[in-house]
Amino acid sequence: MALISIIIPVYNTALYLSECLESVYTQTLHDIEIICINDGSTDNSLQILKNFQHKDARIKIIDQKNAGVSAARNAGLQIATGTYAAFVDSDDTISSEFCETLVNAAEVSKSDVVFSKSFSNANFAEDKYFGRVEIETQILPVFFKEDQFNSVCNKLYRMLPVRQNNIFFPTGKTHAEDAEFNIRYLIHTQRLFVLDYSGYHYRETPESATRNPARHPYLQNAVDQFLRDWTPIIGNLISAEQMHELKKERLIHNIISQVYIYGNPGNGMSFRTRWKKLREIASHPVIIQVFREDNARFTADFSTYQKQIYLGILRRSVITLYLLTQYSYYRGQ
């Protein structure tokens, strides 16, 4: 039995896998088990895992047919023996003191889960403790209005709530798996600690969504998230009215970001494809409905550019959206 079970789903990441494993098995905290799930890799990822297993007996390998990252993580959770669980993606790395820092924070604060800083923001200016009421009123709503807390990779989870409540990652989905796991976990969490520390290092690869926008159904994903009914999972922890406002805020910001992602000429897509994507946004019935509601609370702090994009969507003007993205792109060059 280990103090921390580190769960690493692996799929065709041979180029980065050795660096990832080096960062994990050289942790200053030795009391860990490293559960690697080879999810049907067709490169030499499995052989790399076996080579590292010869170096370190703490490495356990699950070799399964490709079933997706959620199924891989679930397989790791099923055999995890640790008091805590941490998740590392196989193309990322962690600082040598990552596990020790997070477990010390969990032990000292007696918390079920520890959130550390993400690479993309400065969420936490100081260490802070949240009890059950604060989790429900301050932390849980964030998962429905924005994406800043979604990742499971910069967090540490006590395994007891996972085992007692059969918490798992949703399978058969292509987005928001991390967010759903966190939401399922938080509704059974009594204590949460946020840590002013960043030790998880994300790697943006050529396959990342930001580099291949044409391959990712951003619009449909955003709409699906907005339309989803979370009542079967969270019950009445958040009222229907508040939930609508939270999801609406996420959707509005998401769509404005998508206009730039799809419209800017540096995204590698043809003019025809970019125009088609912008037209899909401007004509989508759910987008039209949401943007026509009273959204003054969300738009009050918008920049001039954001306000113009918002108006362009309201007017369903593809040419306005296109010209604005061209202006923004070339101004930033």
Residue pairs with C-beta under 8 A, 6 or more apart in sequence:
1 81
1 82
1 83
2 31
2 32
2 33
2 58
2 81
2 82
2 83
3 29
3 31
3 32
3 82
3 83
3 84
3 103
4 29
4 31
4 32
4 33
4 82
4 83
4 84
4 85
4 86
4 99
4 103
4 156
5 32
5 33
5 35
5 76
5 80
5 81
5 82
5 84
5 85
5 86
5 159
6 24
6 32
6 33
6 34
6 35
6 85
6 86
6 87
6 88
6 99
7 35
7 37
7 73
7 76
7 77
7 80
7 85
7 86
7 87
7 88
8 20
8 21
8 24
8 34
8 35
8 36
8 37
8 76
8 87
8 88
8 89
8 90
9 37
9 39
9 69
9 72
9 73
9 76
9 89
9 90
10 17
10 36
10 37
10 38
10 39
10 41
10 45
10 46
10 49
10 72
10 90
11 38
11 39
11 40
11 41
11 45
11 66
11 69
11 72
11 90
12 41
12 42
12 43
12 45
13 20
13 41
13 43
13 45
13 90
13 91
14 41
14 43
14 44
14 45
14 48
15 91
16 90
16 91
16 92
16 203
16 205
17 45
17 48
17 49
17 90
17 91
18 48
18 52
19 93
20 88
20 89
20 90
20 91
20 92
20 93
21 34
21 36
21 48
21 49
21 52
21 59
22 93
23 93
23 94
23 95
23 96
23 201
24 32
24 34
24 88
24 94
25 34
25 52
25 55
25 56
25 58
25 59
26 96
27 94
27 96
27 97
27 98
27 99
27 100
28 96
28 97
28 99
28 100
29 99
29 100
29 103
32 58
32 82
32 99
33 58
33 60
33 80
33 81
33 82
34 56
34 58
34 59
34 60
35 60
35 62
35 76
35 79
35 80
36 49
36 59
36 60
36 61
36 62
36 90
37 61
37 62
37 64
37 72
37 73
37 75
37 76
38 45
38 46
38 49
38 61
38 62
38 63
38 64
39 64
39 65
39 66
39 67
39 68
39 69
39 71
39 72
40 64
40 65
40 66
40 67
45 90
46 61
46 63
49 59
49 61
50 61
52 59
53 59
53 60
53 61
60 79
62 72
62 75
62 76
62 79
64 71
64 72
64 75
67 171
68 171
68 172
69 169
69 177
70 169
70 170
70 171
70 172
70 173
70 177
71 169
71 171
73 87
73 152
73 169
74 168
74 169
74 171
77 85
77 162
77 168
80 159
82 159
83 158
83 159
83 160
84 102
84 103
84 106
84 156
84 157
84 158
84 159
85 156
85 157
85 159
85 162
86 98
86 99
86 102
86 155
86 156
86 157
87 152
87 153
87 155
88 94
88 153
88 200
89 153
89 202
91 203
91 205
92 153
92 200
92 201
92 202
92 203
93 201
93 203
94 199
94 200
94 201
95 199
95 200
95 201
97 199
98 199
98 200
99 156
101 116
101 195
101 197
101 199
102 114
102 116
102 155
102 156
102 195
102 197
102 199
103 156
105 111
105 114
105 127
105 156
105 193
105 195
105 197
106 112
106 113
106 114
106 156
106 158
106 193
109 129
109 191
109 193
110 191
111 129
111 158
111 191
111 192
111 193
112 157
112 158
112 160
112 161
112 189
112 190
112 191
112 192
113 155
113 156
113 157
113 158
113 185
113 186
113 189
113 191
113 192
113 193
114 155
114 156
114 192
114 193
114 194
114 195
115 123
115 124
115 149
115 154
115 155
115 192
115 193
115 194
115 195
116 124
116 154
116 155
116 156
116 194
116 195
116 197
116 198
116 199
116 200
117 123
117 124
117 154
117 195
117 196
117 197
117 198
118 148
118 151
118 154
118 198
118 200
119 198
119 200
119 201
119 202
120 148
120 202
121 148
123 148
123 149
123 194
124 194
124 195
124 196
125 196
126 196
127 193
127 194
127 195
127 196
128 193
128 194
129 191
129 192
129 193
130 138
130 139
130 191
130 192
130 193
130 194
131 190
131 191
132 189
132 190
132 191
134 192
135 186
135 189
135 190
135 192
136 237
139 149
139 186
139 192
140 183
140 186
140 187
140 234
140 237
140 238
141 238
141 242
141 246
142 148
142 149
143 149
143 150
143 179
143 182
143 183
143 186
144 230
144 238
144 243
144 246
144 247
144 250
145 246
145 247
145 249
145 250
146 249
146 250
146 253
147 179
147 250
149 182
150 176
150 178
150 179
150 182
151 178
152 178
152 181
152 182
153 178
153 200
153 202
154 198
154 199
154 200
155 182
157 185
161 167
161 185
161 188
161 189
162 185
164 188
165 184
165 188
167 181
167 184
167 185
167 188
168 181
168 184
169 177
169 178
169 180
169 181
170 177
170 180
170 181
173 180
174 217
174 221
175 221
175 224
175 225
176 221
176 225
180 233
183 230
183 233
183 234
184 233
186 192
187 233
187 234
187 235
187 237
204 210
204 211
205 211
206 212
209 215
209 216
209 218
210 261
212 268
213 261
213 262
213 267
213 268
213 269
214 267
214 268
214 269
214 273
218 254
218 258
218 261
218 262
219 255
219 258
219 277
219 280
219 281
219 284
222 250
222 251
222 254
222 255
222 258
223 251
223 284
223 286
223 287
225 247
225 250
225 251
226 247
226 248
226 250
226 251
226 286
226 290
227 286
230 238
230 243
238 246
248 290
248 293
248 295
248 298
249 298
251 287
251 290
252 290
252 291
252 295
252 298
252 299
252 310
253 298
255 281
255 287
255 291
255 313
256 306
256 309
256 310
256 313
258 277
258 281
259 278
259 281
259 309
259 312
259 313
259 321
259 324
259 325
260 309
260 325
260 328
260 329
261 267
262 269
262 274
262 277
262 278
262 281
262 325
263 274
263 277
263 278
263 321
263 322
263 324
263 325
263 326
263 329
264 325
264 326
264 328
264 329
265 271
265 274
265 326
265 329
266 329
267 274
269 277
274 322
275 318
275 322
278 318
278 321
278 322
278 325
279 318
281 287
281 313
281 321
282 312
282 313
282 316
282 317
282 318
282 321
283 316
287 313
288 313
288 316
291 310
291 313
291 314
292 314
299 306
299 307
299 310
302 310
305 324
305 328
308 320
308 324
309 321
309 324
311 320
312 320
312 321
312 324
313 321
